[in-house]
Amino acid sequence: MLRTPVLALSAAAGLVACFGGGDDSGLATVNHPPVADAGADQSGPADAAVELDGRASYDPDADTIAFHWYFDHVPDGSSLGGEERATGFARNDSSDAAQTSFTPDVQGTYVIGLTVNDGKADSAADFAIVTAEAPEGQPIAVAGNDVTAAVGDTVTFDGSRSYDPHGKSITYQWTMVEQPDGSTATVSDSDSAGGWFIADQRGVYVANLIVSNGLSQSSPDAVVVTVTGEDNTPTANAGEDLDAEDCTNIPLTGTASADPDGDALQYFWEVQNVPAGSLANNDSFSDRAAAEPTFWADVAGEYQLSLSVYDGANWSNPDPLLLIISERSFNTDPAVVIDVIDTVDAGEAPCEEDGYVYDCEECGDQTVELGPNVTITDADGDPYTVLWELTEGEATISDETSLTTNVKLEDVIPTEPAVCDTLEYEFRLTVTDCTGGVTKASTSVRVQCCGTDASETTGTGS
């Protein structure tokens, strides 16, 4: 029987102690730290709960693990996390569940951390990135009806009809975005549904209202306030600046113009400036004297217009209007149909023998009219320009840029007696609509000229 020395047993016992313990076999065991898994990154609307699942976390030694969720990063303005970084997890109101959730309180990026503990050691942290996007169905701002007031009046706005489509509570923010020269008016109680200001100058004031449900803001809605003075002079109001597309009839309105005496107004629209390349002028208004005309902007760019009004005694100051025009997003090129023109009979011309060839006189220049045989249609109703070009033969076009024009056909000469020659003249018509869409079509004009024997006829031809 082999005996183990007492000294050896003591050393073994010390070794076990150094490893921090052992199992029933007397051998030392080593603890492996657990592994945290916070789940996949996510994105969604900011008003929806975010579900978190850490059940994929595990311990290599199969020890029971405890969970701890926390907010590693939140967007500016968020109140989630708090000093302990764990405030805001909703399920069981606990950050220590394997599965939990939270609801974002602002848009932006949230970084959620998860650690697990097996009773002996913490895992390394794992992170899930959550992107809270703008919710569907943003709140709607309703700034109320336009207002007419007098200098010194207190003008009160009414945004009470603003709402959130999902029934969330909303906050208000009024901002003065336009006011007459010299005015220092500002909106008081700008964070209430009924902001107000004191009108200190004649002219047009524009205030925007934006409402928020805490997660997203509405688009701005504007209210226009026209303030009249004590000198009975009317005030022109050309409306808000507009964004539109070129080659369209842009509706304008001056109906917010006002006269303090209630006199009927006459309207006078005017073009002040147009972008490079534009041919727009005062004729581009459908009716310069109308309260609500349309304006045709032919190219992209900025157009400066103005409106003045007259009450029968006094003219208002002009009110400027800026049109910011972009290129139109759709177009159908014009369609061109050209009917065949009947062959022109140019008559006869005498020919004399000259050696082995004939020397013939001309039948004479012939004049025909191009245009009545052409039909042009544009599906978009665009205006268009035309250009006639001669591509074959000798001819003179009276007006190349007019659809209907006369053409003089030249060098109408036969080749020999008793032969009727048909000469062909080719023309190309290019039609360009307002957006630059181009259609080209060709047509030909045929002229018949017959040769006669000079020795058998008299005259010089027709």
TAMOUR-V170462 format. One record per residue. N is the residue number from 1. PSI is psi in radians with two decimals (NA if undefined). NEAR is the number of other C-alpha atoms within 12 Angstrom. Layout:
((N	PSI	NEAR) (N	PSI	NEAR))
//
This chain:
((1	2.24	3) (2	2.26	4) (3	2.38	8) (4	2.25	11) (5	2.58	10) (6	-0.65	10) (7	-0.68	11) (8	-0.70	12) (9	-0.70	14) (10	-0.70	13) (11	-0.71	14) (12	-0.72	20) (13	-0.68	19) (14	-0.64	18) (15	-0.74	18) (16	-0.72	21) (17	-0.66	17) (18	-0.59	15) (19	0.00	17) (20	0.38	17) (21	-3.07	19) (22	3.13	19) (23	-2.95	13) (24	-0.32	9) (25	-0.18	9) (26	0.04	17) (27	2.60	18) (28	2.59	19) (29	2.58	18) (30	2.27	17) (31	2.33	22) (32	2.28	20) (33	2.62	26) (34	2.97	31) (35	2.20	31) (36	2.49	34) (37	1.87	31) (38	0.00	39) (39	3.14	27) (40	2.74	22) (41	2.70	23) (42	2.80	25) (43	2.64	25) (44	3.11	24) (45	2.55	26) (46	-0.25	32) (47	0.23	28) (48	2.52	24) (49	2.51	24) (50	2.09	32) (51	2.27	27) (52	2.43	37) (53	1.96	32) (54	0.29	34) (55	-0.22	23) (56	-0.12	21) (57	2.69	32) (58	2.93	27) (59	2.21	28) (60	-0.46	18) (61	0.12	18) (62	0.40	16) (63	2.66	20) (64	2.40	20) (65	2.63	30) (66	2.59	29) (67	2.60	37) (68	1.95	38) (69	2.62	43) (70	2.78	37) (71	1.93	37) (72	-0.54	27) (73	2.43	25) (74	2.72	30) (75	2.79	25) (76	2.35	14) (77	-0.21	17) (78	2.49	25) (79	0.10	21) (80	2.68	28) (81	-1.06	29) (82	-2.97	16) (83	-0.60	12) (84	-0.08	15) (85	0.22	23) (86	0.11	29) (87	2.26	27) (88	-0.11	30) (89	2.26	31) (90	-0.70	24) (91	2.13	22) (92	0.29	14) (93	0.71	16) (94	2.48	20) (95	0.12	33) (96	0.36	28) (97	2.69	28) (98	-0.63	32) (99	2.34	29) (100	-3.06	31) (101	2.90	31) (102	2.78	33) (103	2.10	30) (104	2.56	40) (105	-0.13	32) (106	2.84	30) (107	2.68	29) (108	-2.86	27) (109	2.24	29) (110	2.33	36) (111	2.01	32) (112	2.18	44) (113	2.61	36) (114	2.26	41) (115	2.64	37) (116	2.72	37) (117	2.35	31) (118	0.24	26) (119	-0.18	19) (120	-0.57	19) (121	2.65	22) (122	2.61	24) (123	2.93	29) (124	2.63	20) (125	2.52	27) (126	2.64	31) (127	2.49	28) (128	2.25	31) (129	2.18	27) (130	2.13	37) (131	1.99	31) (132	1.98	32) (133	3.01	24) (134	2.29	27) (135	2.71	31) (136	2.59	20) (137	1.20	22) (138	2.74	30) (139	2.77	33) (140	2.16	31) (141	2.31	33) (142	1.86	31) (143	-0.12	37) (144	-3.13	24) (145	2.65	21) (146	2.72	31) (147	2.53	31) (148	2.31	35) (149	3.09	32) (150	2.77	31) (151	2.32	28) (152	-0.25	18) (153	2.63	22) (154	2.08	23) (155	2.13	31) (156	2.28	31) (157	2.82	40) (158	1.74	31) (159	0.34	35) (160	-0.28	23) (161	0.02	21) (162	2.68	34) (163	2.90	27) (164	2.22	29) (165	-0.34	18) (166	0.18	15) (167	0.19	13) (168	2.66	21) (169	2.62	18) (170	2.72	30) (171	2.81	29) (172	2.61	37) (173	1.95	36) (174	2.47	36) (175	2.30	31) (176	2.05	33) (177	-0.23	24) (178	2.42	26) (179	2.81	30) (180	2.75	28) (181	2.34	15) (182	-0.18	14) (183	2.44	21) (184	0.29	17) (185	2.43	29) (186	2.77	24) (187	2.14	31) (188	2.73	22) (189	0.78	18) (190	-0.24	26) (191	0.34	22) (192	2.92	26) (193	-0.48	30) (194	1.10	27) (195	2.84	30) (196	2.86	29) (197	2.87	32) (198	2.15	27) (199	2.02	34) (200	-0.10	27) (201	2.65	27) (202	2.60	38) (203	-2.81	40) (204	2.24	45) (205	2.44	45) (206	2.19	38) (207	2.40	40) (208	2.52	34) (209	2.25	41) (210	2.32	35) (211	2.69	37) (212	2.52	33) (213	0.26	33) (214	-0.38	25) (215	-0.58	32) (216	2.73	30) (217	2.72	29) (218	2.92	31) (219	2.65	20) (220	2.53	27) (221	2.45	33) (222	2.59	31) (223	2.34	36) (224	2.22	35) (225	2.05	45) (226	2.08	41) (227	2.19	40) (228	2.80	36) (229	-2.92	26) (230	0.00	17) (231	0.22	17) (232	0.28	24) (233	2.33	30) (234	2.86	41) (235	2.18	46) (236	2.48	44) (237	1.85	47) (238	0.04	41) (239	3.13	33) (240	2.67	33) (241	2.60	27) (242	2.53	24) (243	2.28	23) (244	3.14	28) (245	2.65	29) (246	2.88	33) (247	0.67	35) (248	2.72	31) (249	1.92	25) (250	2.06	26) (251	2.32	27) (252	2.72	35) (253	2.27	31) (254	0.35	36) (255	-0.26	29) (256	-0.06	36) (257	2.64	45) (258	2.70	40) (259	2.27	36) (260	-0.40	28) (261	0.00	20) (262	0.28	17) (263	2.63	19) (264	2.50	19) (265	2.55	32) (266	2.50	29) (267	2.55	37) (268	1.77	33) (269	2.56	38) (270	2.50	33) (271	2.18	32) (272	-0.64	21) (273	2.54	23) (274	2.77	27) (275	2.86	25) (276	2.38	13) (277	-0.18	14) (278	2.47	23) (279	0.19	20) (280	2.48	29) (281	-2.89	23) (282	-0.33	27) (283	-0.14	18) (284	-0.19	28) (285	2.46	31) (286	-0.59	23) (287	1.86	21) (288	-0.38	28) (289	0.15	24) (290	2.64	25) (291	-0.54	31) (292	1.26	27) (293	3.14	27) (294	2.79	24) (295	2.36	37) (296	1.96	35) (297	2.09	45) (298	-0.35	36) (299	2.86	29) (300	2.62	30) (301	-2.90	27) (302	2.25	30) (303	2.32	39) (304	2.03	29) (305	3.00	37) (306	2.75	34) (307	2.27	42) (308	2.61	35) (309	2.70	37) (310	2.26	29) (311	0.22	25) (312	-0.29	18) (313	-0.65	17) (314	2.51	22) (315	2.50	25) (316	2.91	34) (317	2.58	26) (318	2.44	28) (319	2.12	38) (320	2.68	29) (321	2.22	30) (322	2.21	28) (323	2.11	34) (324	1.89	24) (325	2.23	30) (326	2.93	23) (327	2.46	22) (328	2.44	25) (329	-0.03	14) (330	2.72	18) (331	2.51	23) (332	2.16	21) (333	2.62	26) (334	2.67	30) (335	2.38	26) (336	2.24	29) (337	2.23	22) (338	2.09	25) (339	2.67	18) (340	2.40	18) (341	2.36	22) (342	2.56	17) (343	2.38	20) (344	2.25	28) (345	1.92	24) (346	-0.01	31) (347	-2.57	29) (348	2.78	35) (349	2.42	37) (350	2.57	35) (351	2.40	33) (352	2.53	26) (353	2.35	19) (354	1.48	11) (355	-2.15	7) (356	0.07	8) (357	3.04	12) (358	2.49	23) (359	1.90	22) (360	2.54	32) (361	2.99	31) (362	2.59	31) (363	-0.28	35) (364	2.57	28) (365	2.54	26) (366	2.44	31) (367	2.23	23) (368	2.84	30) (369	2.17	24) (370	2.57	39) (371	-0.92	31) (372	-0.38	18) (373	0.17	21) (374	2.37	28) (375	2.15	19) (376	2.26	30) (377	2.54	21) (378	2.07	25) (379	-0.46	17) (380	-0.04	21) (381	0.35	19) (382	2.53	31) (383	2.78	26) (384	2.83	30) (385	2.73	25) (386	2.72	31) (387	2.09	29) (388	2.40	33) (389	2.47	32) (390	2.16	27) (391	-0.23	20) (392	2.38	20) (393	3.11	23) (394	2.07	23) (395	2.79	30) (396	2.17	28) (397	2.19	32) (398	-0.92	22) (399	1.82	19) (400	-0.38	25) (401	0.15	21) (402	2.34	24) (403	-0.78	30) (404	2.06	22) (405	2.69	25) (406	2.55	22) (407	2.23	31) (408	2.06	25) (409	2.18	36) (410	2.96	27) (411	0.83	26) (412	1.62	38) (413	2.30	39) (414	3.01	34) (415	-0.48	31) (416	2.88	28) (417	2.64	28) (418	0.26	22) (419	2.29	22) (420	1.94	24) (421	2.45	29) (422	2.01	25) (423	2.46	30) (424	2.31	28) (425	2.16	33) (426	2.41	28) (427	2.51	31) (428	2.33	28) (429	2.14	36) (430	2.17	33) (431	2.17	36) (432	2.14	29) (433	-3.13	32) (434	-0.60	35) (435	-0.10	32) (436	0.04	26) (437	2.33	26) (438	2.38	24) (439	2.35	25) (440	2.48	25) (441	2.63	27) (442	2.68	26) (443	2.81	29) (444	2.64	32) (445	2.22	37) (446	2.41	28) (447	2.26	36) (448	2.25	32) (449	2.16	39) (450	2.39	33) (451	2.54	37) (452	2.81	35) (453	2.10	27) (454	-0.43	24) (455	-0.22	13) (456	-0.08	14) (457	2.85	17) (458	2.90	15) (459	3.02	17) (460	0.29	21) (461	3.03	26) (462	NA	22))
//
